[in-house]
Each structure stands twice: as structure tokens, then as C-alpha cells.
Amino acid sequence: MKRMSLTVWIFLAMLLGMAFGALRPEAAKAEVVAALANVFLRLIKSIIAPLIFGTLVYGIAGTGSVKTMGRIGLKAIVYFEVLTTIALFLGLAAVNLVRPGEGLTLTGAGSAANIPQATQTFSGILEHTFPSSVIDAMARGDVLQIVVFSFLFGAACAAIGTKARPVVEFCHSLADVMLRYTKYVMYLAPIGVGAAMAHAIGTNGVGVLLGLGKLVLTLYVALILFIAIFLGASLTIARIPLGPFWHAVREPCLIAYSTASSEAALPLALENMERLGAPPHIVAFVLPTGYSFNLMGSALYLSLASVFIAQAAAIHMPVSQQLMMMLSLMLTSKGVAGIPRSAIVVLTGTLASFSLPVAGIALLLGADAIMDMARTLVNVLGNCMATAVVARWEGAQLGNAGVNPGAVQPADPLALHAAPEHSTPTS
């Protein structure tokens, strides 16, 4: 029992919740059952602001402080943004085509959960994007404003170099602390998932499982298409040898899928990508940076899940509103940490920003474990692909024998900032 992973516990809790909700629907509707799920949701929401702030400031400071990596950083960011945007719109297309949320009913999703329509203007949206007070934005859980502030704050830290070392180190420590905090919160995930599933089925009936099944199937098919078409195109255009690349990524991807944690796969991914032939300084820079800026699987899931909740709540979202949400997710998806079920953190903030019912998270929790495994695998695969593409873009020959193996650790951004322009970070 002690050796069972959190994913197994969540699956067991989900099954028990399903059985309890189906066999004892009246008991499953009790307030105490809903409260158990809500406690977990409240703890998740408490992670949003500090986790995004610490992760993005440290990431931006690291990216902007390395003059020698400017060219590589630009190439990596361009690749990140193009593929992440494609993933977002592929998820949007899939959820509008299949419409897995139709026919479901969300508790608490009433007239109050209306999305602003024509009253929003471009100038109003633009003005709302920038916070007048980051404390107020954090208190309200406005993810977009937190992200904008974090980007500007990180750029300022990078600009003044070593003087910002205490601040950047604090943000690094803050991100690490919040990752551990999230780990503690995830210990409650089986209880939250079981209670949420029981309450959802007890309230809405077993028919909710059909909607969840359609959602899971839609996500898996969309992720498979994304891998086959777009990551396959990257493989072909960059002329990356398929055999050696597969051997390099199969173990990290297996770890990512089985643990639902990108971080668990990072050490082996660093080692294998260097063994593939990617230069150590590119591996040490691109792969860890991608953990904040290149989470393709999570981006696809976020666009799919947000519109799924709108469909389940019977809230009509015009195409213009969906496109506006995609623009927001292009920023907010950068704050997703490489830990199990962390996409829920960003999704919760996105739902609040667009006045969608946060109660919809309760539906997703029941099937989130199996969806998280798939999107985490795509996150890791996408970051390994990005590293290989940038390495080939820089002229590296991949798949050659004789490359010195060894795990590569992410470099200190402030140390790199102080290094001569011709130097490269050490492994």
C-alpha cells in the first residue's frame, strides 16, 4: 500500500467515488462531501499567485541575463510560441468539433456565470491586462495580470544583473517552496477527487461518465494528432534522426507518463539529449526553460478543458470570446509547473478571469489523472524535440556516437550574466 503512487491512489479514489455516488446518491449530495472537494480546490487556488510569480521571474531573469545565449534563446522562444499556439488552437478545434461537454449540468453554474459580451472593448481589455496593484491582482487571483507583472519584473531583474541576485534567488526559492507546497496539497488529491466524483455523480447521475469519457477520448486523439503532425513535421524539417531520437526520449516519456510529473523525467532527459549529440550549453538552457515556456500538452488541455466547462455549464462562448481566452492562455500557460495536475492551477485562474464556473473543476478532477498522464508525456516529448530542433538549428549533428554522457544541471542565470560573451555555461 505504501508503494502505490499518487496516480494509483487517485484512480482508486475515483472508482470509489463513482461507486458511492451511483449507489448512495442522496448521501453523495451531502454538504460534507462537497466540502471535501471544495477544500482541495481552495488549496489549489492558494498556489496560483506565488507559484506563477516565482517560476516566471526566475525563468525570465535566466533567459534575459545570458548574452551568449541570446541567439539560442530567440530561436527557442520562437519555436516554443509557434508550437504552443498550434497546440492551443488544436485543442480549441477539437472541443468545438466533438463538443464533449454538451448534455452535462454543473452545480452552481447559473446566470451569475455569464461571460462578458459586447460591453468589452479592445481598449478595456488592454487596460485590464496591466495591474494597478500586483497585490490586488494576487488577492483576486487574476492570472493574466500576475503573468504580465512577472514578465516585466523578471526583465527588470535581468537588466540590472548581479544586483538582482538576492531577488532572483528569493524567487527561485519561492518557486521551490511552492512546488513542495503543491506536493503536500496533492496528498489530498485522492480525497478531493473521490469526493468530487461522488458529488458529481450523486447530483447529476451516472450519465456524467459519458461526458467524461468523451472528454478523455477527445484529449487523447488531439494529443496523438499533435504528435504525429506537428512534432513529426519538426522532426522532418530539422532532419533529426528518428531512431536515435526515439531511443533518447522513450525512457523520459515513460517516466513522465507513469508519474504524471515532468520534473521526474527532467534528469534523464537532460542526460539523454546530451548523449544524443546536443551541445551541453543548449541542453542546459533550452530544456529547463521549456518547462516554463513550452508545455504543449498542457496548453492543448487548457484550451480544451476551459471550453468543455463552458459547454457543460450551457454557457455560449462566441468565437471572439474563445479567441480572447486563447490569447490569455498563451500567457497563463507559461506558468504551469512541471508537477502532477498543475494545469488545474492555471485552469482555475483562467475560469475565474472569464467568469466561468470554477465548479466545473469538480467534473475534471474525476478524470484528470488519466488526462494528466497524457499531457505530461507530450510536455516532455515537446521539450526534448525543442532541444533537438535548436541544436540542429545551431548546426549540431545528432545521433553521433562518442558523445560524453552525463546529467546536465540548469545553469545559474546570474552567473551566466556575469560570464564573458564567448563563454558557455558549465554542466
C-alpha positions as CSV (number, residue, x, y, z in Angstrom):
1,M,0.0,0.0,0.0
2,K,2.8,2.4,0.8
3,R,4.5,1.8,-2.5
4,M,1.4,2.8,-4.5
5,S,1.9,6.0,-6.5
6,L,-0.4,9.0,-6.1
7,T,-1.9,8.3,-9.5
8,V,-2.9,4.8,-8.3
9,W,-4.5,6.3,-5.2
10,I,-6.4,8.8,-7.3
11,F,-7.7,6.1,-9.6
12,L,-8.9,4.1,-6.6
13,A,-10.5,7.2,-5.1
14,M,-12.2,7.9,-8.4
15,L,-13.6,4.4,-8.6
16,L,-14.8,4.5,-5.0
17,G,-16.3,7.9,-5.6
18,M,-18.1,6.7,-8.7
19,A,-19.5,3.7,-6.8
20,F,-20.5,5.8,-3.8
21,G,-22.3,8.4,-6.0
22,A,-24.1,5.7,-8.0
23,L,-25.1,3.5,-5.1
24,R,-25.8,6.2,-2.5
25,P,-26.8,9.4,-4.5
26,E,-28.6,11.1,-1.6
27,A,-25.6,10.7,0.7
28,A,-23.2,11.8,-2.1
29,K,-25.2,15.1,-2.3
30,A,-24.4,15.9,1.3
31,E,-22.7,19.2,2.0
32,V,-19.8,17.5,3.7
33,V,-19.0,15.6,0.5
34,A,-19.0,18.8,-1.5
35,A,-16.9,20.5,1.3
36,L,-14.2,17.9,1.0
37,A,-13.8,18.6,-2.8
38,N,-14.0,22.4,-2.2
39,V,-11.2,22.3,0.4
40,F,-8.9,20.7,-2.1
41,L,-10.0,23.4,-4.7
42,R,-9.3,26.2,-2.3
43,L,-5.8,24.9,-1.5
44,I,-5.2,24.7,-5.3
45,K,-6.2,28.3,-5.7
46,S,-3.9,29.4,-2.9
47,I,-0.9,28.2,-5.1
48,I,-1.7,30.3,-8.1
49,A,-0.1,33.7,-7.4
50,P,3.2,32.7,-5.6
51,L,3.9,29.8,-7.9
52,I,3.5,31.7,-11.2
53,F,5.4,34.7,-9.8
54,G,8.4,32.7,-8.6
55,T,8.6,30.5,-11.6
56,L,8.3,33.2,-14.3
57,V,10.6,35.8,-12.6
58,Y,13.3,33.2,-12.2
59,G,12.8,32.0,-15.8
60,I,12.7,35.4,-17.3
61,A,15.8,36.6,-15.4
62,G,17.6,33.5,-16.5
63,T,16.6,34.0,-20.2
64,G,17.4,37.7,-20.3
65,S,20.7,37.6,-18.4
66,V,22.7,35.5,-20.8
67,K,24.1,37.5,-23.7
68,T,25.9,34.5,-25.2
69,M,22.6,32.7,-25.3
70,G,20.6,35.5,-26.9
71,R,20.6,33.9,-30.4
72,I,19.7,30.5,-29.0
73,G,17.1,32.0,-26.6
74,L,15.4,33.8,-29.5
75,K,15.3,30.6,-31.6
76,A,13.9,28.6,-28.6
77,I,11.2,31.2,-27.8
78,V,10.1,31.4,-31.4
79,Y,9.8,27.6,-31.5
80,F,8.0,27.5,-28.1
81,E,5.5,30.1,-29.1
82,V,4.7,28.6,-32.6
83,L,4.1,25.1,-31.3
84,T,2.3,26.1,-28.1
85,T,-0.1,28.3,-30.1
86,I,-0.7,25.4,-32.5
87,A,-1.5,23.2,-29.5
88,L,-3.9,25.7,-28.1
89,F,-5.9,26.1,-31.3
90,L,-5.8,22.3,-31.9
91,G,-7.4,21.8,-28.5
92,L,-10.0,24.6,-29.4
93,A,-10.8,22.9,-32.7
94,A,-11.2,19.5,-31.1
95,V,-13.5,20.6,-28.3
96,N,-15.7,22.6,-30.7
97,L,-15.9,19.7,-33.1
98,V,-16.7,16.9,-30.6
99,R,-18.4,19.1,-28.0
100,P,-17.9,16.6,-25.1
101,G,-19.4,19.0,-22.5
102,E,-22.9,19.2,-24.0
103,G,-25.6,17.5,-22.0
104,L,-23.9,17.9,-18.6
105,T,-25.1,20.0,-15.8
106,L,-22.8,21.9,-13.4
107,T,-23.8,22.6,-9.8
108,G,-23.6,26.3,-9.2
109,A,-23.5,27.3,-12.8
110,G,-26.3,29.7,-13.2
111,S,-27.0,33.1,-14.5
112,A,-24.1,34.5,-12.5
113,A,-21.7,32.6,-14.6
114,N,-22.1,34.8,-17.7
115,I,-19.2,35.7,-19.9
116,P,-18.9,39.4,-20.7
117,Q,-20.1,40.1,-24.2
118,A,-20.3,43.3,-26.2
119,T,-19.6,45.5,-23.2
120,Q,-15.9,44.6,-23.5
121,T,-13.9,46.7,-25.8
122,F,-10.3,46.3,-27.0
123,S,-9.2,49.3,-25.0
124,G,-10.9,48.0,-21.9
125,I,-9.4,44.5,-22.3
126,L,-5.9,46.1,-22.9
127,E,-6.3,48.3,-19.8
128,H,-7.4,45.3,-17.7
129,T,-4.3,43.3,-18.8
130,F,-2.0,45.5,-16.8
131,P,-2.3,45.6,-13.0
132,S,-2.6,48.8,-11.0
133,S,-1.5,46.7,-7.9
134,V,0.0,43.3,-8.1
135,I,-1.1,42.7,-4.5
136,D,-4.7,43.3,-5.6
137,A,-4.2,41.1,-8.7
138,M,-2.9,38.3,-6.5
139,A,-5.7,38.7,-4.0
140,R,-8.3,38.4,-6.8
141,G,-6.4,35.6,-8.5
142,D,-6.2,37.5,-11.8
143,V,-3.7,35.2,-13.5
144,L,-3.2,37.4,-16.6
145,Q,-2.2,40.4,-14.5
146,I,0.1,38.3,-12.4
147,V,1.8,37.0,-15.5
148,V,2.3,40.4,-17.0
149,F,3.8,41.8,-13.8
150,S,6.0,38.8,-13.5
151,F,7.3,39.2,-17.1
152,L,8.2,42.9,-16.5
153,F,9.6,42.2,-13.1
154,G,11.8,39.4,-14.4
155,A,13.0,41.6,-17.3
156,A,14.0,44.3,-14.8
157,C,15.9,41.8,-12.7
158,A,17.8,40.6,-15.8
159,A,18.6,44.2,-16.8
160,I,20.4,45.1,-13.6
161,G,22.3,41.8,-13.5
162,T,24.1,40.8,-10.3
163,K,22.4,43.5,-8.2
164,A,19.2,41.5,-8.6
165,R,20.8,38.3,-7.3
166,P,19.0,38.3,-3.9
167,V,15.7,38.9,-5.5
168,V,16.1,36.2,-8.2
169,E,17.4,33.8,-5.6
170,F,14.4,34.6,-3.5
171,C,12.1,33.9,-6.5
172,H,13.9,30.6,-7.1
173,S,13.5,29.6,-3.5
174,L,9.8,30.7,-3.6
175,A,9.2,28.5,-6.7
176,D,10.9,25.6,-5.0
177,V,8.9,26.1,-1.8
178,M,5.6,26.3,-3.8
179,L,6.5,23.1,-5.6
180,R,6.8,21.4,-2.3
181,Y,3.7,23.1,-1.0
182,T,1.9,21.8,-4.1
183,K,3.2,18.3,-3.4
184,Y,1.6,18.5,0.1
185,V,-1.6,19.6,-1.4
186,M,-1.6,16.8,-3.8
187,Y,-1.6,14.3,-0.9
188,L,-5.2,15.4,-0.5
189,A,-6.0,14.8,-4.2
190,P,-7.4,11.3,-3.7
191,I,-9.9,12.7,-1.1
192,G,-10.7,15.7,-3.3
193,V,-11.1,13.5,-6.4
194,G,-13.2,10.9,-4.7
195,A,-15.5,13.5,-3.1
196,A,-15.8,15.5,-6.3
197,M,-16.7,12.4,-8.3
198,A,-19.2,11.1,-5.8
199,H,-20.9,14.5,-5.5
200,A,-20.9,15.0,-9.3
201,I,-22.5,11.5,-9.9
202,G,-24.8,11.8,-7.0
203,T,-26.0,15.2,-8.2
204,N,-26.0,14.7,-12.0
205,G,-26.3,10.9,-12.3
206,V,-24.1,8.3,-13.9
207,G,-24.7,10.0,-17.2
208,V,-21.8,12.3,-16.3
209,L,-19.4,9.5,-17.1
210,L,-20.3,9.6,-20.8
211,G,-19.3,13.2,-20.9
212,L,-16.0,12.5,-19.1
213,G,-15.3,9.6,-21.4
214,K,-15.8,11.8,-24.5
215,L,-13.5,14.4,-22.9
216,V,-10.7,11.9,-22.3
217,L,-11.0,10.4,-25.7
218,T,-11.1,13.9,-27.3
219,L,-7.9,14.9,-25.5
220,Y,-6.0,11.7,-26.3
221,V,-6.9,11.8,-30.0
222,A,-6.0,15.5,-30.2
223,L,-2.6,14.9,-28.5
224,I,-1.9,11.9,-30.9
225,L,-2.6,14.2,-33.9
226,F,-0.4,16.9,-32.5
227,I,2.5,14.4,-32.1
228,A,2.0,12.8,-35.5
229,I,1.5,16.0,-37.5
230,F,3.3,18.9,-35.8
231,L,6.1,17.3,-33.8
232,G,6.5,14.9,-36.8
233,A,6.9,17.9,-39.1
234,S,9.5,19.4,-36.7
235,L,11.4,16.1,-36.8
236,T,11.4,16.1,-40.6
237,I,12.2,19.7,-41.2
238,A,15.1,19.8,-38.8
239,R,16.3,16.4,-40.1
240,I,16.5,14.8,-36.7
241,P,17.3,11.1,-36.9
242,L,14.2,9.3,-35.8
243,G,15.9,6.2,-34.4
244,P,18.4,7.9,-32.1
245,F,15.8,10.5,-31.0
246,W,13.3,7.7,-30.1
247,H,16.0,6.0,-28.0
248,A,16.8,9.2,-26.2
249,V,13.2,10.2,-25.4
250,R,11.4,6.9,-24.7
251,E,12.6,6.5,-21.1
252,P,11.9,10.1,-20.0
253,C,8.5,9.9,-21.7
254,L,7.7,6.6,-19.9
255,I,8.7,8.2,-16.6
256,A,6.6,11.3,-17.4
257,Y,3.5,9.2,-18.3
258,S,3.7,6.8,-15.3
259,T,4.4,9.5,-12.7
260,A,2.4,12.4,-14.4
261,S,5.4,14.6,-13.5
262,S,7.6,16.4,-16.0
263,E,10.1,17.1,-13.2
264,A,10.5,13.4,-12.6
265,A,11.7,13.0,-16.2
266,L,14.0,16.0,-16.3
267,P,17.3,14.5,-15.1
268,L,17.2,11.6,-17.5
269,A,16.0,13.9,-20.4
270,L,19.0,16.2,-19.8
271,E,21.4,13.2,-19.9
272,N,19.9,11.6,-22.9
273,M,19.6,14.7,-25.0
274,E,23.3,15.4,-24.4
275,R,24.1,11.8,-25.3
276,L,22.1,12.2,-28.5
277,G,24.6,14.9,-29.5
278,A,23.0,18.2,-28.5
279,P,25.7,20.6,-27.1
280,P,25.7,20.7,-23.3
281,H,25.1,24.5,-23.2
282,I,22.0,24.2,-25.4
283,V,20.6,21.3,-23.4
284,A,21.2,23.1,-20.1
285,F,19.4,26.2,-21.4
286,V,16.6,25.1,-23.7
287,L,15.3,22.0,-21.8
288,P,14.8,23.6,-18.4
289,T,13.5,26.8,-20.0
290,G,10.9,24.8,-21.8
291,Y,9.5,23.6,-18.5
292,S,8.0,27.1,-18.1
293,F,7.5,28.2,-21.7
294,N,6.9,25.1,-23.8
295,L,4.3,22.9,-22.1
296,M,2.5,21.9,-25.3
297,G,0.4,19.1,-23.8
298,S,-0.8,21.3,-21.0
299,A,-1.6,24.2,-23.4
300,L,-3.8,21.9,-25.6
301,Y,-5.5,20.6,-22.4
302,L,-6.2,24.1,-21.1
303,S,-8.0,25.3,-24.2
304,L,-10.0,22.0,-24.4
305,A,-10.9,21.9,-20.7
306,S,-11.9,25.6,-20.5
307,V,-14.4,25.4,-23.4
308,F,-15.6,22.0,-22.1
309,I,-16.6,23.6,-18.8
310,A,-18.4,26.3,-20.7
311,Q,-20.3,23.7,-22.7
312,A,-21.1,21.7,-19.5
313,A,-22.5,24.9,-17.9
314,A,-24.6,25.7,-21.0
315,I,-22.7,29.0,-21.4
316,H,-22.5,30.1,-25.0
317,M,-19.0,31.3,-25.9
318,P,-18.8,33.2,-29.2
319,V,-15.7,32.6,-31.3
320,S,-14.4,36.1,-30.4
321,Q,-14.6,35.2,-26.7
322,Q,-12.8,31.8,-27.3
323,L,-10.1,33.6,-29.3
324,M,-9.6,36.1,-26.4
325,M,-9.3,33.2,-24.0
326,M,-6.7,31.6,-26.3
327,L,-4.7,34.9,-26.2
328,S,-4.9,34.8,-22.4
329,L,-3.9,31.1,-22.2
330,M,-0.8,31.9,-24.4
331,L,0.5,33.8,-21.4
332,T,-1.0,32.0,-18.5
333,S,0.0,28.5,-19.8
334,K,3.6,29.7,-19.2
335,G,3.0,29.4,-15.5
336,V,2.3,25.7,-15.5
337,A,4.9,23.9,-13.3
338,G,6.2,20.5,-14.2
339,I,4.4,18.7,-11.4
340,P,1.4,16.4,-11.3
341,R,-2.0,18.0,-12.1
342,S,-0.5,21.6,-12.0
343,A,-2.5,22.6,-15.1
344,I,-5.6,22.7,-12.8
345,V,-3.9,25.7,-11.0
346,V,-3.8,27.7,-14.2
347,L,-7.2,26.5,-15.4
348,T,-8.8,27.6,-12.1
349,G,-7.4,31.1,-12.6
350,T,-8.5,31.2,-16.2
351,L,-12.0,30.2,-15.3
352,A,-12.2,33.0,-12.8
353,S,-10.8,35.6,-15.2
354,F,-13.5,34.7,-17.8
355,S,-16.4,34.3,-15.3
356,L,-16.7,30.6,-16.0
357,P,-17.9,28.4,-13.1
358,V,-15.0,27.1,-11.0
359,A,-17.4,24.3,-10.0
360,G,-16.5,22.8,-13.4
361,I,-13.1,21.7,-11.9
362,A,-15.0,19.1,-9.9
363,L,-16.0,17.4,-13.1
364,L,-12.5,17.4,-14.5
365,L,-10.9,16.1,-11.3
366,G,-12.5,12.7,-11.7
367,A,-10.8,12.0,-15.0
368,D,-7.8,14.4,-14.5
369,A,-5.3,11.7,-13.5
370,I,-5.5,9.8,-16.9
371,M,-5.5,13.1,-18.8
372,D,-2.6,14.5,-16.8
373,M,-0.5,11.4,-17.8
374,A,-1.0,12.0,-21.5
375,R,-0.4,15.8,-21.5
376,T,2.7,15.4,-19.3
377,L,4.1,12.9,-21.8
378,V,3.6,15.4,-24.6
379,N,5.2,18.2,-22.5
380,V,8.3,16.2,-22.0
381,L,8.4,15.0,-25.6
382,G,7.9,18.6,-26.9
383,N,10.7,19.9,-24.7
384,C,13.1,17.2,-25.9
385,M,12.0,18.0,-29.5
386,A,12.6,21.7,-29.0
387,T,16.1,21.0,-27.7
388,A,16.9,18.8,-30.7
389,V,15.5,21.4,-33.1
390,V,17.5,24.3,-31.6
391,A,20.6,22.1,-31.6
392,R,20.2,21.3,-35.3
393,W,19.4,25.0,-35.9
394,E,22.8,25.7,-34.4
395,G,24.5,23.2,-36.7
396,A,24.9,20.2,-34.3
397,Q,25.0,16.7,-35.6
398,L,22.6,14.5,-33.7
399,G,22.8,10.7,-33.3
400,N,26.6,10.6,-33.4
401,A,28.4,8.1,-31.2
402,G,31.1,9.1,-28.8
403,V,29.3,12.0,-27.1
404,N,30.2,12.2,-23.5
405,P,27.1,11.3,-21.4
406,G,26.2,12.9,-18.1
407,A,23.4,14.7,-16.5
408,V,23.4,18.4,-17.2
409,Q,22.2,20.8,-14.5
410,P,20.4,24.0,-15.2
411,A,22.8,26.9,-15.1
412,D,22.7,29.8,-12.7
413,P,21.3,32.7,-14.7
414,L,23.1,35.4,-12.7
415,A,26.4,33.5,-13.1
416,L,25.8,33.4,-16.8
417,H,25.0,37.0,-16.9
418,A,28.4,37.8,-15.5
419,A,30.3,35.5,-17.8
420,P,32.2,36.7,-20.9
421,E,30.3,36.8,-24.2
422,H,32.3,33.9,-25.7
423,S,31.8,31.6,-22.7
424,T,29.3,28.8,-22.2
425,P,27.7,27.6,-19.0
426,T,29.2,24.6,-17.3
427,S,27.2,21.4,-16.9
